[in-house]
Amino acid sequence: MARQNYQFEKRQRDLAKKKKQEEKRLRKQQQKAAVAEDAPAAPETPPGPSDPSSDEGNPA
């Protein structure tokens, strides 16, 4: 009966783990690139109230 090669099995598990981590890293990088691509296209709104004549937050 043949003996199990534990080193080979461990090496295969490690390679699969590294491959999965690399794929995950690439997915995250692609998502960041897609978000960065969309960000400049979105209109920026200035901070503060949208209607300056509205004094809801300021007691007079």
C-alpha distance matrix in Angstrom:
0.0 3.8 6.5 9.5 12.5 15.3 18.0 17.5 17.7 20.7 22.3 22.1 23.7 26.3 27.2 27.6 29.7 31.9 32.3 33.5 35.8 37.3 37.9 39.6 41.7 42.8 43.8 45.9 47.5 48.4 49.9 52.0 53.2 54.2 56.0 57.8 58.8 60.3 62.0 64.9 65.7 66.4 70.0 70.6 73.0 75.1 74.7 77.4 79.2 79.3 83.0 85.1 88.0 85.9 86.5 84.3 82.7 85.9 88.5 92.0
3.8 0.0 3.8 6.5 9.0 12.2 14.5 13.9 14.4 17.5 18.8 18.7 20.5 23.0 23.7 24.4 26.6 28.5 29.1 30.4 32.7 34.0 34.8 36.6 38.6 39.6 40.8 42.9 44.3 45.3 46.9 48.9 50.1 51.2 53.0 54.7 55.7 57.4 59.0 61.9 62.7 63.5 67.1 67.7 70.1 72.2 71.9 74.6 76.6 76.7 80.4 82.4 85.4 83.4 84.0 81.9 80.2 83.4 86.1 89.5
6.5 3.8 0.0 3.8 6.4 9.0 11.6 11.8 12.2 14.8 16.5 16.9 18.4 20.6 21.9 22.7 24.5 26.5 27.4 28.7 30.7 32.2 33.3 34.8 36.6 38.0 39.2 41.0 42.5 43.8 45.3 47.1 48.5 49.7 51.4 52.9 54.2 55.9 57.3 60.2 61.3 61.9 65.5 65.9 68.2 70.2 69.7 72.4 74.4 74.7 78.4 80.4 83.4 81.3 81.8 79.7 77.9 81.0 83.6 87.1
9.5 6.5 3.8 0.0 3.8 5.9 8.9 8.8 8.6 11.3 13.2 13.5 14.7 17.1 18.4 19.1 20.8 22.9 23.9 25.0 27.0 28.6 29.7 31.1 33.0 34.4 35.6 37.4 38.9 40.2 41.6 43.4 44.9 46.1 47.7 49.3 50.6 52.2 53.6 56.6 57.6 58.2 61.7 62.1 64.5 66.4 65.9 68.7 70.7 70.9 74.6 76.6 79.6 77.5 78.1 76.0 74.1 77.3 79.9 83.4
12.5 9.0 6.4 3.8 0.0 3.8 5.5 5.5 6.5 8.8 10.2 11.0 12.7 14.5 15.7 17.0 18.7 20.3 21.5 23.0 24.8 26.1 27.5 29.1 30.6 32.1 33.6 35.2 36.6 38.0 39.6 41.2 42.5 44.0 45.6 47.0 48.4 50.1 51.5 54.3 55.5 56.2 59.8 60.1 62.5 64.4 64.0 66.8 69.0 69.3 73.0 74.8 77.9 76.0 76.5 74.6 72.7 75.8 78.5 81.9
15.3 12.2 9.0 5.9 3.8 0.0 3.8 5.4 5.1 6.1 8.5 9.8 10.5 12.1 14.1 15.3 16.4 18.2 19.9 21.1 22.4 24.2 25.8 27.0 28.5 30.3 31.6 33.0 34.5 36.2 37.6 39.0 40.6 42.1 43.5 44.9 46.5 48.2 49.3 52.2 53.5 54.1 57.5 57.7 60.0 61.8 61.2 64.0 66.2 66.6 70.3 72.1 75.2 73.2 73.6 71.6 69.6 72.6 75.3 78.7
18.0 14.5 11.6 8.9 5.5 3.8 0.0 3.8 5.5 5.1 6.1 8.6 9.9 10.4 12.2 14.2 15.2 16.3 18.2 19.9 21.0 22.3 24.3 25.7 26.7 28.5 30.3 31.6 32.7 34.5 36.2 37.4 38.8 40.6 42.0 43.1 44.8 46.7 47.7 50.5 52.0 52.7 56.1 56.2 58.7 60.4 59.9 62.8 65.1 65.5 69.3 70.9 74.1 72.3 72.7 70.9 68.8 71.8 74.5 77.9
17.5 13.9 11.8 8.8 5.5 5.4 3.8 0.0 3.8 5.5 5.1 6.2 8.7 9.9 10.5 12.3 14.2 15.3 16.4 18.4 20.0 21.0 22.6 24.4 25.7 27.0 28.7 30.4 31.5 32.9 34.8 36.2 37.4 39.0 40.7 41.9 43.3 45.2 46.6 49.2 50.5 51.4 54.9 55.3 57.8 59.7 59.5 62.4 64.6 64.8 68.6 70.4 73.6 71.8 72.4 70.6 68.7 71.7 74.6 77.9
17.7 14.4 12.2 8.6 6.5 5.1 5.5 3.8 0.0 3.8 5.4 5.1 6.3 8.6 9.9 10.6 12.3 14.3 15.4 16.6 18.4 20.0 21.2 22.7 24.4 25.9 27.2 28.8 30.3 31.7 33.2 34.9 36.3 37.6 39.2 40.7 42.1 43.8 45.1 48.0 49.2 49.8 53.3 53.7 56.1 58.1 57.7 60.5 62.6 62.8 66.6 68.4 71.5 69.6 70.2 68.3 66.5 69.6 72.3 75.7
20.7 17.5 14.8 11.3 8.8 6.1 5.1 5.5 3.8 0.0 3.8 5.4 5.1 6.1 8.6 9.9 10.5 12.2 14.2 15.3 16.4 18.3 20.0 21.1 22.4 24.3 25.8 27.0 28.5 30.3 31.7 33.0 34.6 36.2 37.5 38.9 40.6 42.3 43.3 46.2 47.6 48.1 51.6 51.7 54.1 55.8 55.3 58.2 60.4 60.8 64.5 66.2 69.4 67.5 67.9 66.1 64.1 67.1 69.9 73.2
22.3 18.8 16.5 13.2 10.2 8.5 6.1 5.1 5.4 3.8 0.0 3.8 5.5 5.1 6.1 8.6 9.8 10.5 12.2 14.2 15.3 16.4 18.3 19.9 20.9 22.5 24.4 25.8 26.8 28.5 30.3 31.6 32.8 34.6 36.2 37.3 38.8 40.8 41.9 44.6 46.0 46.8 50.3 50.6 53.1 54.9 54.6 57.6 59.9 60.1 63.9 65.6 68.9 67.2 67.7 66.0 64.1 67.0 69.9 73.2
22.1 18.7 16.9 13.5 11.0 9.8 8.6 6.2 5.1 5.4 3.8 0.0 3.8 5.4 5.1 6.2 8.6 9.9 10.5 12.3 14.3 15.3 16.5 18.4 19.9 21.1 22.6 24.5 25.7 27.0 28.8 30.4 31.6 33.0 34.8 36.1 37.4 39.2 40.7 43.4 44.6 45.4 49.0 49.4 52.0 54.0 53.9 56.8 58.9 59.0 62.8 64.7 67.8 66.1 66.8 65.0 63.3 66.3 69.3 72.6
23.7 20.5 18.4 14.7 12.7 10.5 9.9 8.7 6.3 5.1 5.5 3.8 0.0 3.8 5.5 5.1 6.1 8.6 9.9 10.6 12.3 14.2 15.4 16.5 18.3 20.0 21.2 22.7 24.3 25.8 27.1 28.8 30.3 31.7 33.1 34.7 36.2 37.7 39.0 41.9 43.1 43.6 47.2 47.5 49.9 51.8 51.5 54.3 56.4 56.6 60.3 62.2 65.3 63.4 64.0 62.2 60.3 63.4 66.3 69.6
26.3 23.0 20.6 17.1 14.5 12.1 10.4 9.9 8.6 6.1 5.1 5.4 3.8 0.0 3.8 5.4 5.0 6.1 8.5 9.9 10.5 12.2 14.2 15.3 16.4 18.4 20.0 21.1 22.4 24.3 25.8 27.0 28.6 30.3 31.6 32.8 34.5 36.3 37.4 40.2 41.6 42.3 45.7 45.8 48.3 50.1 49.7 52.6 54.9 55.2 59.0 60.7 63.9 62.2 62.7 61.0 59.0 62.0 64.9 68.2
27.2 23.7 21.9 18.4 15.7 14.1 12.2 10.5 9.9 8.6 6.1 5.1 5.5 3.8 0.0 3.8 5.4 5.1 6.1 8.6 9.9 10.5 12.3 14.2 15.2 16.5 18.4 20.0 21.0 22.5 24.4 25.8 26.9 28.6 30.3 31.4 32.8 34.8 36.1 38.7 40.1 41.0 44.5 44.9 47.6 49.5 49.4 52.5 54.7 54.8 58.6 60.4 63.6 62.0 62.8 61.2 59.4 62.3 65.4 68.6
27.6 24.4 22.7 19.1 17.0 15.3 14.2 12.3 10.6 9.9 8.6 6.2 5.1 5.4 3.8 0.0 3.8 5.5 5.1 6.2 8.6 9.9 10.6 12.3 14.2 15.4 16.6 18.5 20.0 21.1 22.7 24.5 25.8 27.0 28.8 30.3 31.5 33.2 34.7 37.5 38.6 39.3 42.9 43.4 46.0 48.1 48.0 51.0 53.0 52.9 56.7 58.7 61.8 60.1 61.0 59.2 57.6 60.7 63.7 66.9
29.7 26.6 24.5 20.8 18.7 16.4 15.2 14.2 12.3 10.5 9.8 8.6 6.1 5.0 5.4 3.8 0.0 3.8 5.4 5.2 6.2 8.6 10.0 10.6 12.3 14.3 15.4 16.7 18.4 20.1 21.2 22.7 24.5 25.9 27.1 28.6 30.3 31.8 33.0 35.9 37.2 37.7 41.2 41.4 43.8 45.8 45.5 48.4 50.5 50.7 54.4 56.3 59.4 57.6 58.3 56.5 54.7 57.8 60.7 64.0
31.9 28.5 26.5 22.9 20.3 18.2 16.3 15.3 14.3 12.2 10.5 9.9 8.6 6.1 5.1 5.5 3.8 0.0 3.8 5.4 5.1 6.1 8.6 9.8 10.4 12.3 14.2 15.4 16.4 18.3 20.0 21.1 22.5 24.3 25.8 26.8 28.5 30.4 31.4 34.2 35.7 36.4 39.9 40.1 42.7 44.5 44.4 47.5 49.8 49.9 53.7 55.4 58.7 57.1 57.8 56.3 54.4 57.3 60.4 63.6
32.3 29.1 27.4 23.9 21.5 19.9 18.2 16.4 15.4 14.2 12.2 10.5 9.9 8.5 6.1 5.1 5.4 3.8 0.0 3.8 5.5 5.1 6.2 8.6 9.9 10.6 12.4 14.4 15.3 16.5 18.5 20.1 21.1 22.6 24.5 25.7 26.9 28.8 30.3 32.9 34.1 35.1 38.6 39.2 41.9 44.1 44.2 47.3 49.4 49.3 53.1 55.0 58.2 56.7 57.6 56.1 54.5 57.5 60.6 63.7
33.5 30.4 28.7 25.0 23.0 21.1 19.9 18.4 16.6 15.3 14.2 12.3 10.6 9.9 8.6 6.2 5.2 5.4 3.8 0.0 3.8 5.4 5.1 6.2 8.6 9.9 10.6 12.5 14.3 15.4 16.6 18.5 20.0 21.1 22.7 24.4 25.7 27.2 28.6 31.6 32.6 33.2 36.8 37.3 39.8 42.0 42.0 44.9 46.9 46.8 50.6 52.6 55.7 54.1 55.0 53.3 51.7 54.8 57.9 61.1
35.8 32.7 30.7 27.0 24.8 22.4 21.0 20.0 18.4 16.4 15.3 14.3 12.3 10.5 9.9 8.6 6.2 5.1 5.5 3.8 0.0 3.8 5.5 5.1 6.2 8.7 9.9 10.6 12.3 14.3 15.4 16.6 18.4 20.0 21.1 22.5 24.3 25.9 26.9 29.8 31.2 31.7 35.2 35.4 37.9 39.8 39.6 42.6 44.9 44.9 48.7 50.5 53.8 52.1 52.9 51.3 49.5 52.5 55.6 58.8
37.3 34.0 32.2 28.6 26.1 24.2 22.3 21.0 20.0 18.3 16.4 15.3 14.2 12.2 10.5 9.9 8.6 6.1 5.1 5.4 3.8 0.0 3.8 5.4 5.0 6.2 8.6 9.9 10.5 12.3 14.3 15.3 16.5 18.3 20.0 20.9 22.4 24.5 25.7 28.3 29.7 30.6 34.1 34.5 37.3 39.3 39.5 42.7 44.9 44.8 48.6 50.4 53.7 52.3 53.3 51.9 50.2 53.1 56.3 59.4
37.9 34.8 33.3 29.7 27.5 25.8 24.3 22.6 21.2 20.0 18.3 16.5 15.4 14.2 12.3 10.6 10.0 8.6 6.2 5.1 5.5 3.8 0.0 3.8 5.4 5.1 6.2 8.7 9.8 10.5 12.4 14.3 15.3 16.5 18.4 19.9 20.9 22.7 24.3 27.0 28.0 29.0 32.6 33.3 36.1 38.4 38.7 41.8 43.8 43.4 47.2 49.2 52.4 51.0 52.2 50.8 49.3 52.3 55.6 58.6
39.6 36.6 34.8 31.1 29.1 27.0 25.7 24.4 22.7 21.1 19.9 18.4 16.5 15.3 14.2 12.3 10.6 9.8 8.6 6.2 5.1 5.4 3.8 0.0 3.8 5.4 5.1 6.3 8.6 9.9 10.6 12.4 14.3 15.3 16.6 18.3 19.9 21.2 22.5 25.5 26.6 27.1 30.6 31.1 33.6 35.8 35.9 38.9 40.9 40.7 44.5 46.5 49.6 48.1 49.1 47.6 46.0 49.1 52.2 55.3
41.7 38.6 36.6 33.0 30.6 28.5 26.7 25.7 24.4 22.4 20.9 19.9 18.3 16.4 15.2 14.2 12.3 10.4 9.9 8.6 6.2 5.0 5.4 3.8 0.0 3.8 5.5 5.2 6.2 8.7 9.9 10.6 12.4 14.3 15.4 16.4 18.3 20.1 21.0 23.8 25.3 26.0 29.5 29.7 32.4 34.3 34.5 37.7 39.9 39.8 43.7 45.4 48.7 47.4 48.3 47.0 45.3 48.2 51.4 54.4
42.8 39.6 38.0 34.4 32.1 30.3 28.5 27.0 25.9 24.3 22.5 21.1 20.0 18.4 16.5 15.4 14.3 12.3 10.6 9.9 8.7 6.2 5.1 5.4 3.8 0.0 3.8 5.4 5.0 6.1 8.6 9.8 10.5 12.2 14.2 15.2 16.3 18.4 19.9 22.4 23.6 24.8 28.3 29.0 32.0 34.1 34.7 38.0 40.1 39.7 43.5 45.3 48.7 47.5 48.7 47.6 46.1 49.0 52.3 55.2
43.8 40.8 39.2 35.6 33.6 31.6 30.3 28.7 27.2 25.8 24.4 22.6 21.2 20.0 18.4 16.6 15.4 14.2 12.4 10.6 9.9 8.6 6.2 5.1 5.5 3.8 0.0 3.8 5.4 5.1 6.2 8.7 9.9 10.5 12.3 14.2 15.2 16.6 18.3 21.2 22.0 22.8 26.4 27.3 30.0 32.5 32.9 36.1 37.9 37.4 41.2 43.3 46.5 45.1 46.4 45.1 43.8 46.9 50.2 53.1
45.9 42.9 41.0 37.4 35.2 33.0 31.6 30.4 28.8 27.0 25.8 24.5 22.7 21.1 20.0 18.5 16.7 15.4 14.4 12.5 10.6 9.9 8.7 6.3 5.2 5.4 3.8 0.0 3.8 5.4 5.1 6.2 8.6 9.8 10.5 12.2 14.1 15.4 16.3 19.4 20.7 21.1 24.6 24.9 27.6 29.7 30.0 33.1 35.2 35.0 38.8 40.6 43.9 42.6 43.7 42.4 40.9 43.8 47.1 50.1
47.5 44.3 42.5 38.9 36.6 34.5 32.7 31.5 30.3 28.5 26.8 25.7 24.3 22.4 21.0 20.0 18.4 16.4 15.3 14.3 12.3 10.5 9.8 8.6 6.2 5.0 5.4 3.8 0.0 3.8 5.4 5.2 6.2 8.7 9.9 10.5 12.2 14.4 15.3 17.8 19.4 20.4 23.9 24.3 27.3 29.3 29.9 33.3 35.5 35.2 39.0 40.7 44.1 43.0 44.2 43.3 41.7 44.5 48.0 50.7
48.4 45.3 43.8 40.2 38.0 36.2 34.5 32.9 31.7 30.3 28.5 27.0 25.8 24.3 22.5 21.1 20.1 18.3 16.5 15.4 14.3 12.3 10.5 9.9 8.7 6.1 5.1 5.4 3.8 0.0 3.8 5.4 5.0 6.1 8.6 9.8 10.4 12.4 14.2 16.7 17.6 18.9 22.5 23.5 26.6 29.1 30.0 33.3 35.3 34.5 38.2 40.2 43.5 42.6 44.1 43.1 41.9 44.8 48.2 50.9
49.9 46.9 45.3 41.6 39.6 37.6 36.2 34.8 33.2 31.7 30.3 28.8 27.1 25.8 24.4 22.7 21.2 20.0 18.5 16.6 15.4 14.3 12.4 10.6 9.9 8.6 6.2 5.1 5.4 3.8 0.0 3.8 5.4 5.0 6.1 8.5 9.7 10.6 12.2 15.2 16.0 16.6 20.3 21.1 23.9 26.5 27.2 30.3 32.1 31.5 35.2 37.3 40.5 39.4 40.8 39.7 38.5 41.5 44.9 47.7
52.0 48.9 47.1 43.4 41.2 39.0 37.4 36.2 34.9 33.0 31.6 30.4 28.8 27.0 25.8 24.5 22.7 21.1 20.1 18.5 16.6 15.3 14.3 12.4 10.6 9.8 8.7 6.2 5.2 5.4 3.8 0.0 3.8 5.4 5.1 6.0 8.5 9.9 10.4 13.3 14.9 15.5 18.9 19.2 22.2 24.3 25.0 28.3 30.5 30.0 33.8 35.6 39.0 38.0 39.2 38.4 36.9 39.7 43.2 45.9
53.2 50.1 48.5 44.9 42.5 40.6 38.8 37.4 36.3 34.6 32.8 31.6 30.3 28.6 26.9 25.8 24.5 22.5 21.1 20.0 18.4 16.5 15.3 14.3 12.4 10.5 9.9 8.6 6.2 5.0 5.4 3.8 0.0 3.8 5.5 5.0 6.0 8.7 9.9 12.0 13.4 15.0 18.4 19.2 22.5 24.8 26.0 29.5 31.6 30.8 34.5 36.3 39.7 39.0 40.6 39.9 38.7 41.4 45.0 47.4
54.2 51.2 49.7 46.1 44.0 42.1 40.6 39.0 37.6 36.2 34.6 33.0 31.7 30.3 28.6 27.0 25.9 24.3 22.6 21.1 20.0 18.3 16.5 15.3 14.3 12.2 10.5 9.8 8.7 6.1 5.0 5.4 3.8 0.0 3.8 5.4 5.0 6.3 8.7 11.1 11.6 12.9 16.6 18.0 21.2 23.9 25.3 28.6 30.2 29.1 32.8 34.9 38.1 37.4 39.1 38.4 37.5 40.3 43.9 46.3
56.0 53.0 51.4 47.7 45.6 43.5 42.0 40.7 39.2 37.5 36.2 34.8 33.1 31.6 30.3 28.8 27.1 25.8 24.5 22.7 21.1 20.0 18.4 16.6 15.4 14.2 12.3 10.5 9.9 8.6 6.1 5.1 5.5 3.8 0.0 3.8 5.3 5.1 6.0 9.3 10.3 10.7 14.2 15.1 18.1 20.6 21.7 25.0 26.8 25.9 29.6 31.7 34.9 34.1 35.7 34.9 33.8 36.7 40.2 42.7
57.8 54.7 52.9 49.3 47.0 44.9 43.1 41.9 40.7 38.9 37.3 36.1 34.7 32.8 31.4 30.3 28.6 26.8 25.7 24.4 22.5 20.9 19.9 18.3 16.4 15.2 14.2 12.2 10.5 9.8 8.5 6.0 5.0 5.4 3.8 0.0 3.8 5.5 5.2 7.3 9.5 10.6 13.7 14.3 17.7 19.9 21.2 24.8 26.9 26.0 29.7 31.4 34.9 34.3 35.9 35.5 34.3 36.8 40.5 42.8
58.8 55.7 54.2 50.6 48.4 46.5 44.8 43.3 42.1 40.6 38.8 37.4 36.2 34.5 32.8 31.5 30.3 28.5 26.9 25.7 24.3 22.4 20.9 19.9 18.3 16.3 15.2 14.1 12.2 10.4 9.7 8.5 6.0 5.0 5.3 3.8 0.0 3.8 5.7 6.7 7.6 9.8 13.2 14.7 18.3 20.9 22.7 26.2 28.0 26.6 30.2 32.1 35.4 35.1 37.0 36.7 35.9 38.4 42.1 44.3
60.3 57.4 55.9 52.2 50.1 48.2 46.7 45.2 43.8 42.3 40.8 39.2 37.7 36.3 34.8 33.2 31.8 30.4 28.8 27.2 25.9 24.5 22.7 21.2 20.1 18.4 16.6 15.4 14.4 12.4 10.6 9.9 8.7 6.3 5.1 5.5 3.8 0.0 3.8 5.8 5.4 6.7 10.4 12.3 15.6 18.6 20.4 23.7 25.1 23.6 27.2 29.3 32.5 32.0 34.1 33.7 33.0 35.7 39.3 41.5
62.0 59.0 57.3 53.6 51.5 49.3 47.7 46.6 45.1 43.3 41.9 40.7 39.0 37.4 36.1 34.7 33.0 31.4 30.3 28.6 26.9 25.7 24.3 22.5 21.0 19.9 18.3 16.3 15.3 14.2 12.2 10.4 9.9 8.7 6.0 5.2 5.7 3.8 0.0 3.8 5.5 5.5 8.6 9.4 12.8 15.4 17.1 20.6 22.3 21.2 24.8 26.7 30.0 29.6 31.4 31.1 30.2 32.7 36.4 38.6
64.9 61.9 60.2 56.6 54.3 52.2 50.5 49.2 48.0 46.2 44.6 43.4 41.9 40.2 38.7 37.5 35.9 34.2 32.9 31.6 29.8 28.3 27.0 25.5 23.8 22.4 21.2 19.4 17.8 16.7 15.2 13.3 12.0 11.1 9.3 7.3 6.7 5.8 3.8 0.0 3.8 5.5 7.5 8.7 12.4 14.8 17.2 20.7 22.4 21.0 24.4 26.0 29.4 29.5 31.5 31.7 30.9 33.1 36.8 38.7
65.7 62.7 61.3 57.6 55.5 53.5 52.0 50.5 49.2 47.6 46.0 44.6 43.1 41.6 40.1 38.6 37.2 35.7 34.1 32.6 31.2 29.7 28.0 26.6 25.3 23.6 22.0 20.7 19.4 17.6 16.0 14.9 13.4 11.6 10.3 9.5 7.6 5.4 5.5 3.8 0.0 3.8 6.4 9.1 12.6 15.6 18.2 21.4 22.5 20.5 23.8 25.9 29.0 29.1 31.4 31.5 31.2 33.6 37.3 39.0
66.4 63.5 61.9 58.2 56.2 54.1 52.7 51.4 49.8 48.1 46.8 45.4 43.6 42.3 41.0 39.3 37.7 36.4 35.1 33.2 31.7 30.6 29.0 27.1 26.0 24.8 22.8 21.1 20.4 18.9 16.6 15.5 15.0 12.9 10.7 10.6 9.8 6.7 5.5 5.5 3.8 0.0 3.8 6.4 9.5 12.8 15.2 18.1 19.1 17.2 20.7 22.9 26.0 25.8 28.0 28.0 27.6 30.2 33.8 35.7
70.0 67.1 65.5 61.7 59.8 57.5 56.1 54.9 53.3 51.6 50.3 49.0 47.2 45.7 44.5 42.9 41.2 39.9 38.6 36.8 35.2 34.1 32.6 30.6 29.5 28.3 26.4 24.6 23.9 22.5 20.3 18.9 18.4 16.6 14.2 13.7 13.2 10.4 8.6 7.5 6.4 3.8 0.0 3.8 6.5 9.8 12.7 15.5 16.3 14.2 17.4 19.5 22.6 22.7 25.1 25.4 25.2 27.5 31.1 32.8
70.6 67.7 65.9 62.1 60.1 57.7 56.2 55.3 53.7 51.7 50.6 49.4 47.5 45.8 44.9 43.4 41.4 40.1 39.2 37.3 35.4 34.5 33.3 31.1 29.7 29.0 27.3 24.9 24.3 23.5 21.1 19.2 19.2 18.0 15.1 14.3 14.7 12.3 9.4 8.7 9.1 6.4 3.8 0.0 3.8 6.5 9.3 12.4 13.9 12.4 15.9 17.4 20.9 20.9 22.9 23.2 22.6 24.7 28.5 30.2
73.0 70.1 68.2 64.5 62.5 60.0 58.7 57.8 56.1 54.1 53.1 52.0 49.9 48.3 47.6 46.0 43.8 42.7 41.9 39.8 37.9 37.3 36.1 33.6 32.4 32.0 30.0 27.6 27.3 26.6 23.9 22.2 22.5 21.2 18.1 17.7 18.3 15.6 12.8 12.4 12.6 9.5 6.5 3.8 0.0 3.8 6.4 9.0 10.1 8.7 12.2 13.8 17.2 17.1 19.1 19.5 19.0 21.1 24.8 26.5
75.1 72.2 70.2 66.4 64.4 61.8 60.4 59.7 58.1 55.8 54.9 54.0 51.8 50.1 49.5 48.1 45.8 44.5 44.1 42.0 39.8 39.3 38.4 35.8 34.3 34.1 32.5 29.7 29.3 29.1 26.5 24.3 24.8 23.9 20.6 19.9 20.9 18.6 15.4 14.8 15.6 12.8 9.8 6.5 3.8 0.0 3.8 6.5 8.6 8.2 11.3 11.9 15.6 15.8 17.2 18.1 17.1 18.8 22.6 24.1
74.7 71.9 69.7 65.9 64.0 61.2 59.9 59.5 57.7 55.3 54.6 53.9 51.5 49.7 49.4 48.0 45.5 44.4 44.2 42.0 39.6 39.5 38.7 35.9 34.5 34.7 32.9 30.0 29.9 30.0 27.2 25.0 26.0 25.3 21.7 21.2 22.7 20.4 17.1 17.2 18.2 15.2 12.7 9.3 6.4 3.8 0.0 3.8 7.0 8.2 11.3 11.5 15.2 14.6 15.4 15.8 14.3 16.1 19.9 21.8
77.4 74.6 72.4 68.7 66.8 64.0 62.8 62.4 60.5 58.2 57.6 56.8 54.3 52.6 52.5 51.0 48.4 47.5 47.3 44.9 42.6 42.7 41.8 38.9 37.7 38.0 36.1 33.1 33.3 33.3 30.3 28.3 29.5 28.6 25.0 24.8 26.2 23.7 20.6 20.7 21.4 18.1 15.5 12.4 9.0 6.5 3.8 0.0 3.8 6.4 8.8 8.6 12.0 11.2 11.7 12.2 10.8 12.5 16.3 18.1
79.2 76.6 74.4 70.7 69.0 66.2 65.1 64.6 62.6 60.4 59.9 58.9 56.4 54.9 54.7 53.0 50.5 49.8 49.4 46.9 44.9 44.9 43.8 40.9 39.9 40.1 37.9 35.2 35.5 35.3 32.1 30.5 31.6 30.2 26.8 26.9 28.0 25.1 22.3 22.4 22.5 19.1 16.3 13.9 10.1 8.6 7.0 3.8 0.0 3.8 5.5 6.2 9.1 7.8 9.1 9.6 9.3 11.3 14.9 16.6
79.3 76.7 74.7 70.9 69.3 66.6 65.5 64.8 62.8 60.8 60.1 59.0 56.6 55.2 54.8 52.9 50.7 49.9 49.3 46.8 44.9 44.8 43.4 40.7 39.8 39.7 37.4 35.0 35.2 34.5 31.5 30.0 30.8 29.1 25.9 26.0 26.6 23.6 21.2 21.0 20.5 17.2 14.2 12.4 8.7 8.2 8.2 6.4 3.8 0.0 3.8 6.4 9.1 8.6 11.1 11.8 12.4 14.4 17.8 19.1
83.0 80.4 78.4 74.6 73.0 70.3 69.3 68.6 66.6 64.5 63.9 62.8 60.3 59.0 58.6 56.7 54.4 53.7 53.1 50.6 48.7 48.6 47.2 44.5 43.7 43.5 41.2 38.8 39.0 38.2 35.2 33.8 34.5 32.8 29.6 29.7 30.2 27.2 24.8 24.4 23.8 20.7 17.4 15.9 12.2 11.3 11.3 8.8 5.5 3.8 0.0 3.8 5.5 5.7 8.9 10.3 11.8 13.1 16.1 16.9
85.1 82.4 80.4 76.6 74.8 72.1 70.9 70.4 68.4 66.2 65.6 64.7 62.2 60.7 60.4 58.7 56.3 55.4 55.0 52.6 50.5 50.4 49.2 46.5 45.4 45.3 43.3 40.6 40.7 40.2 37.3 35.6 36.3 34.9 31.7 31.4 32.1 29.3 26.7 26.0 25.9 22.9 19.5 17.4 13.8 11.9 11.5 8.6 6.2 6.4 3.8 0.0 3.8 5.4 7.4 10.1 11.0 11.2 14.3 14.5
88.0 85.4 83.4 79.6 77.9 75.2 74.1 73.6 71.5 69.4 68.9 67.8 65.3 63.9 63.6 61.8 59.4 58.7 58.2 55.7 53.8 53.7 52.4 49.6 48.7 48.7 46.5 43.9 44.1 43.5 40.5 39.0 39.7 38.1 34.9 34.9 35.4 32.5 30.0 29.4 29.0 26.0 22.6 20.9 17.2 15.6 15.2 12.0 9.1 9.1 5.5 3.8 0.0 3.8 6.3 9.3 11.3 11.0 13.3 13.0
85.9 83.4 81.3 77.5 76.0 73.2 72.3 71.8 69.6 67.5 67.2 66.1 63.4 62.2 62.0 60.1 57.6 57.1 56.7 54.1 52.1 52.3 51.0 48.1 47.4 47.5 45.1 42.6 43.0 42.6 39.4 38.0 39.0 37.4 34.1 34.3 35.1 32.0 29.6 29.5 29.1 25.8 22.7 20.9 17.1 15.8 14.6 11.2 7.8 8.6 5.7 5.4 3.8 0.0 3.8 5.8 8.2 8.9 11.2 11.8
86.5 84.0 81.8 78.1 76.5 73.6 72.7 72.4 70.2 67.9 67.7 66.8 64.0 62.7 62.8 61.0 58.3 57.8 57.6 55.0 52.9 53.3 52.2 49.1 48.3 48.7 46.4 43.7 44.2 44.1 40.8 39.2 40.6 39.1 35.7 35.9 37.0 34.1 31.4 31.5 31.4 28.0 25.1 22.9 19.1 17.2 15.4 11.7 9.1 11.1 8.9 7.4 6.3 3.8 0.0 3.8 5.5 5.2 7.4 8.3
84.3 81.9 79.7 76.0 74.6 71.6 70.9 70.6 68.3 66.1 66.0 65.0 62.2 61.0 61.2 59.2 56.5 56.3 56.1 53.3 51.3 51.9 50.8 47.6 47.0 47.6 45.1 42.4 43.3 43.1 39.7 38.4 39.9 38.4 34.9 35.5 36.7 33.7 31.1 31.7 31.5 28.0 25.4 23.2 19.5 18.1 15.8 12.2 9.6 11.8 10.3 10.1 9.3 5.8 3.8 0.0 3.8 5.7 7.4 9.6
82.7 80.2 77.9 74.1 72.7 69.6 68.8 68.7 66.5 64.1 64.1 63.3 60.3 59.0 59.4 57.6 54.7 54.4 54.5 51.7 49.5 50.2 49.3 46.0 45.3 46.1 43.8 40.9 41.7 41.9 38.5 36.9 38.7 37.5 33.8 34.3 35.9 33.0 30.2 30.9 31.2 27.6 25.2 22.6 19.0 17.1 14.3 10.8 9.3 12.4 11.8 11.0 11.3 8.2 5.5 3.8 0.0 3.8 6.6 9.6
85.9 83.4 81.0 77.3 75.8 72.6 71.8 71.7 69.6 67.1 67.0 66.3 63.4 62.0 62.3 60.7 57.8 57.3 57.5 54.8 52.5 53.1 52.3 49.1 48.2 49.0 46.9 43.8 44.5 44.8 41.5 39.7 41.4 40.3 36.7 36.8 38.4 35.7 32.7 33.1 33.6 30.2 27.5 24.7 21.1 18.8 16.1 12.5 11.3 14.4 13.1 11.2 11.0 8.9 5.2 5.7 3.8 0.0 3.8 6.2
88.5 86.1 83.6 79.9 78.5 75.3 74.5 74.6 72.3 69.9 69.9 69.3 66.3 64.9 65.4 63.7 60.7 60.4 60.6 57.9 55.6 56.3 55.6 52.2 51.4 52.3 50.2 47.1 48.0 48.2 44.9 43.2 45.0 43.9 40.2 40.5 42.1 39.3 36.4 36.8 37.3 33.8 31.1 28.5 24.8 22.6 19.9 16.3 14.9 17.8 16.1 14.3 13.3 11.2 7.4 7.4 6.6 3.8 0.0 3.8
92.0 89.5 87.1 83.4 81.9 78.7 77.9 77.9 75.7 73.2 73.2 72.6 69.6 68.2 68.6 66.9 64.0 63.6 63.7 61.1 58.8 59.4 58.6 55.3 54.4 55.2 53.1 50.1 50.7 50.9 47.7 45.9 47.4 46.3 42.7 42.8 44.3 41.5 38.6 38.7 39.0 35.7 32.8 30.2 26.5 24.1 21.8 18.1 16.6 19.1 16.9 14.5 13.0 11.8 8.3 9.6 9.6 6.2 3.8 0.0
